[in-house]
Amino acid sequence: MSDLTISQALRNAARLKGKLAEYKTRAAAAVTFKSAEKPAYNFAETVKRIESTRLELIAIEARLAVTNAVTKIEFGGKTMTLTYAVKLLQEYKGELAWLKSLVVRSAQSTNEEETVYVHGGGHQVKLIPMTCDLPEASRSDKVDEVQASFDALNDLVEKKNHETPLHAA
């Protein structure tokens, strides 16, 4: 494990998480059964595999945490740790999702028709002025700007992940 890069360790961690989920499913199916019908997997043996896989995963994740905390990159004129960069990438993803979810209009000032009750009976269509602080074209520009920052930072992090060996935990 000492010769692993961050990228290799991340792939191993993902593989171990998959195995852990698989072992838990097997154990859950084997915990109770008809005495005359043994399950495909032994519960106690599977629990031992869960425990050893969990410990292996924790060891890799601890080493990743240490390595990310001491490894630095340069982005946007700032030096930052990989830990900081990963958190910043998460924030960029969240900002992109939020921007894309906003209900915007085509222009800053528009009108909306609203049907209102008129005193004395009946209804009337009234134009209501609407203001949008982030019209569609501006939102699109902002999404492009955040996406470009995300892509540039992600490229730096991936490059560093492929060349940086894991530190001891």
N, C-alpha and C positions, 0 to 999 in steps of 0.2 A: 504494500500500500504506500510505501514511502516515495515511490517514483511517479505517483499520480499527479496529473495537472488538475487544476480546478475543473476544467471541462469534463475530464474523465471521472472525477469524483462526483460531479453533478449527475452524470449518466448512471454511475453506480448507485447513488442515492435513489434515483428514480426507479432503478431496477429492484432495489431492496424494498422500496415502498410497495411496489407491485407484488413482490413475493410475500410481504407481510400481509397484505390484503388477501392474497390467495390462501395463505396458511390460516388466517382467521376464519375464512369461509369454510375451509375444510374442518377446522376444529368445531365450529358451530354446528356443522352437519353431523359431527361424530360425538357430541357431548351426551346425547340421549338417544338410545336405540333399543329395538327389540332384542332381548338377550340372545335369541336364536339367530339373529341376523346381524352379523358384525358389519360395521361401516367400512368403507373403502380405506379410510385413514384412521389410525389410532389417535384418540384424543390426547393422551399424555405425551406421546412422541411429537405430535403436531405442536402442542404448547411449548415443548422444549425448542422446536425450530423457531417458533414465534419469538421466544426469549433471546435466542442466539442471533437471529436476524435483527431484532430490535437493537441489541447491543452493538452490532456491526454498523447499523444505520446511525446510531447516536455517535459512534466514534468518527465516522466520516463527516457527519454534520458538524461536530465540534471542531474538527480540523478545518472544515470550510469556513466556519465562523471566525476562527483565529486568522486564517489566511486572508479572508476578506477584510478583516479589521486592520491588518498591517500593510496590505498591498495598496499602492496609490496609483492613480491615473490623473491626467491633466485634461480638464474639460471646461470649455467656456472661460478660459483664463484663470481657472481655479484648480488647485490640487485637492483631490478628495480620495477617500478610501473607497474600495470596492463596496463595502457595506453601505456607505453613503450613496454611491452611484446606483446600487440596486434599489434602495428606497426611493431615490429620485425617479428611476424608471417606473416604479410602481405608481408614483404620483402622476407622472406623465400619462400612463395608461388610464388612470382614474379621471384626469382632466379631459382626455380625449373622449371617453365615454360620456362624461357630463356634458361637454360641449355639443356632442352629437345628439344628445337627448333633449336639448333645449327646444322649446316650441318658439320658432322665430317667424318673422314675416319677410316678405320680399324687399320691403323698404322701411326706413325709419318711421315714416308717417303714412298711415293708411286709414281707411274707414271701414267700419263693420256695420252691417245692417242689423237692427234690433227691432223686433216687433213689441210695441208697448200698448198698454191699455189706455184709451182716451176717456176722460171723464164724460159721462153722459152716454157711454156705450160705444162699442166698436174698438178697433185696433188700428194702429198707424205704424208704418215702417219709419224708423228714425235712423239717421246716420250717426254713428258714434266714432269720434276720432280715436285712433289707437296709435300708441308710440311703442316702437321696438328699439331697445338700446343696442341690440346686436343683430342687425339685418342679415339675411342669408349670405350675402357675398362677404360681409365682414366675418361672419362665423366661419365660413369656408377658409378664408385667409388665416384665421386664428388656428383652425384645425391643422392646416398645412404647416404653420409655424411650429406648433407643438409636436406634430408628427416628425418634422425634420430634426428637432432637438432630440426626440426619442430615438430616432434612427441613428443619429450621429453618436449618441452616448451608448446605445446598445452595441454598435460596431466596436467601439473602444473596449467595452466590457468583455465582449466575446473574444476579441483579440487577446486581451490580457488573460482571460480564462484559459486560452489554449497554450499560453507560454509560461504560466506561473505554476510552479510545483507547490503542493500542499505543505503547510508547516505542521509541526507536531502540535497536538492539542495540549 
